Amino acid sequence: MADRFVTVSLELRDVHCTVRLLDDRAPLTCAAVWEALPLSGDVYHAKYARNEIYALFPPFASTEPPLENPTVTPIPGDLCYFSFTGTELGTRAYGYDREVRPDATVVDLALFYERNNLLLNGDVGWVPGIVWGQVVDGLDRMAGACNDLWRTGAAGERLSFRRA
């Protein structure tokens, strides 16, 4: 199979990076994400995992991908897929501005932009993610924009994923 690529963007900041799908390591997750594209949602900056931005989506895979190519220590440029139940995210401590229903499943697509990340949440413990993509171009610009997002706020900003 030929390499497949996704463009990840912070829309208001007009910053983009190119991601190569890791079809050889996470084929089911890559297939699910690819088929769901384009996706766009409000961006959040992580509180626990450190150097991470992400957006939340309703489930889009016909079957939830298994934990393939897992990590709890993502490196700069990793794209991760997480799936959470509403009870895992339905507390005000997470700061979401909309209700997350206890019976709902939420998909989290995340980009890690700098070092020293650890997917350990004080409420639930280890939170392994599926590494489905790696940034191959534009990480420096995206990291700068992510740091700006952390410092100046995410209100009104959207994170989008589309086929390159």
C-alpha positions as CSV (number, residue, x, y, z in Angstrom):
1,M,0.0,0.0,0.0
2,A,1.3,3.5,-0.9
3,D,1.8,5.9,2.0
4,R,-1.3,8.0,2.9
5,F,-1.1,11.5,4.3
6,V,-3.4,13.8,6.4
7,T,-3.2,17.5,6.8
8,V,-3.8,18.6,10.4
9,S,-4.6,22.3,10.9
10,L,-5.3,24.9,13.6
11,E,-7.8,26.8,11.5
12,L,-7.8,30.3,13.1
13,R,-4.0,30.3,13.4
14,D,-3.7,29.1,9.8
15,V,-1.0,26.6,10.7
16,H,-0.8,23.1,9.1
17,C,1.3,20.0,9.3
18,T,1.5,16.9,7.2
19,V,1.0,13.5,8.9
20,R,1.9,10.1,7.4
21,L,-0.6,7.4,8.4
22,L,1.1,4.4,10.1
23,D,-0.9,1.8,8.2
24,D,1.7,-0.9,8.9
25,R,1.4,-0.5,12.7
26,A,-2.2,0.6,13.2
27,P,-4.1,-0.6,10.1
28,L,-7.6,-0.7,11.7
29,T,-7.3,2.7,13.3
30,C,-5.8,4.3,10.2
31,A,-8.7,2.8,8.1
32,A,-11.3,4.2,10.5
33,V,-9.8,7.7,10.6
34,W,-9.2,7.8,6.8
35,E,-12.8,6.8,6.1
36,A,-14.2,9.4,8.5
37,L,-12.2,12.4,7.1
38,P,-12.7,15.3,7.0
39,L,-13.1,15.9,10.7
40,S,-13.0,19.2,12.6
41,G,-13.8,20.2,16.2
42,D,-13.1,22.6,19.0
43,V,-9.5,22.2,20.1
44,Y,-8.4,21.6,23.6
45,H,-4.9,21.7,25.2
46,A,-4.2,18.8,27.6
47,K,-4.2,19.3,31.3
48,Y,-2.6,16.0,32.3
49,A,-0.5,14.7,29.3
50,R,1.4,17.9,28.9
51,N,2.3,18.8,25.3
52,E,-0.9,17.7,23.5
53,I,-3.8,19.3,21.6
54,Y,-6.9,17.3,20.7
55,A,-10.5,17.5,19.5
56,L,-13.4,15.3,20.5
57,F,-15.7,13.5,18.1
58,P,-18.7,11.2,18.2
59,P,-17.6,7.6,17.3
60,F,-17.1,7.2,13.6
61,A,-15.8,3.6,13.2
62,S,-18.2,0.8,12.6
63,T,-16.3,-1.2,15.2
64,E,-14.0,0.5,17.8
65,P,-10.4,-0.2,16.8
66,P,-8.4,-2.5,19.2
67,L,-5.5,-1.1,21.1
68,E,-2.9,-1.5,18.3
69,N,0.4,0.3,18.3
70,P,-0.2,1.5,21.9
71,T,1.8,4.0,23.9
72,V,1.7,5.9,27.2
73,T,4.8,7.9,26.2
74,P,4.0,9.7,22.9
75,I,6.8,11.5,21.2
76,P,6.7,14.8,19.3
77,G,4.8,14.4,16.1
78,D,2.7,11.4,17.3
79,L,-1.0,11.4,16.4
80,C,-3.0,9.3,18.9
81,Y,-6.5,7.9,19.0
82,F,-8.4,7.5,22.3
83,S,-11.9,6.3,23.0
84,F,-13.6,7.3,26.2
85,T,-17.0,6.7,27.7
86,G,-19.0,9.7,28.9
87,T,-18.4,8.6,32.5
88,E,-14.7,8.9,32.0
89,L,-15.0,12.5,30.8
90,G,-18.2,13.6,32.3
91,T,-16.8,15.6,35.2
92,R,-16.4,19.3,35.4
93,A,-12.7,18.9,36.2
94,Y,-12.0,18.3,32.5
95,G,-13.4,21.7,31.6
96,Y,-15.5,20.8,28.6
97,D,-18.1,23.4,27.7
98,R,-20.7,20.9,26.7
99,E,-22.3,18.1,28.5
100,V,-20.7,14.7,28.0
101,R,-23.4,12.1,28.6
102,P,-22.5,9.0,30.7
103,D,-23.9,6.6,28.1
104,A,-22.0,8.3,25.2
105,T,-18.6,7.3,23.7
106,V,-16.2,10.0,22.7
107,V,-13.3,9.7,20.3
108,D,-10.3,11.9,21.0
109,L,-7.8,12.6,18.2
110,A,-4.7,14.1,19.6
111,L,-1.4,15.6,18.3
112,F,1.7,15.6,20.6
113,Y,4.0,18.5,19.7
114,E,6.8,18.4,22.2
115,R,8.7,16.0,24.5
116,N,8.1,14.6,28.0
117,N,4.5,13.4,27.6
118,L,3.1,10.8,30.0
119,L,-0.4,9.4,29.6
120,L,-1.1,9.1,33.3
121,N,-4.3,10.6,34.6
122,G,-4.8,11.0,38.3
123,D,-8.4,10.0,38.1
124,V,-8.1,6.8,36.1
125,G,-4.5,5.8,35.9
126,W,-2.7,4.9,32.7
127,V,-4.4,6.0,29.5
128,P,-2.8,4.2,26.5
129,G,-3.3,5.7,23.1
130,I,-3.1,4.2,19.6
131,V,-0.4,5.9,17.6
132,W,-1.9,6.1,14.1
133,G,0.2,8.9,12.5
134,Q,3.5,10.7,12.6
135,V,4.1,14.4,11.5
136,V,6.5,14.4,8.6
137,D,6.4,18.1,7.8
138,G,5.5,21.3,9.7
139,L,6.0,20.1,13.3
140,D,8.1,23.2,14.3
141,R,5.4,25.6,13.1
142,M,2.6,23.5,14.6
143,A,4.5,23.3,17.9
144,G,4.8,27.1,18.0
145,A,1.1,27.5,17.4
146,C,0.3,24.8,20.1
147,N,2.4,26.7,22.6
148,D,0.6,29.9,21.7
149,L,-2.7,28.0,22.2
150,W,-1.5,27.0,25.7
151,R,-0.5,30.5,26.6
152,T,-3.2,32.6,25.0
153,G,-6.2,30.2,25.0
154,A,-8.1,27.9,22.7
155,A,-11.5,29.7,22.6
156,G,-12.8,29.8,19.0
157,E,-9.9,27.7,17.6
158,R,-10.6,24.5,15.7
159,L,-8.5,21.4,15.0
160,S,-9.1,19.8,11.6
161,F,-8.0,16.6,9.9
162,R,-8.4,16.1,6.2
163,R,-6.9,14.0,3.5
164,A,-3.7,15.5,2.0
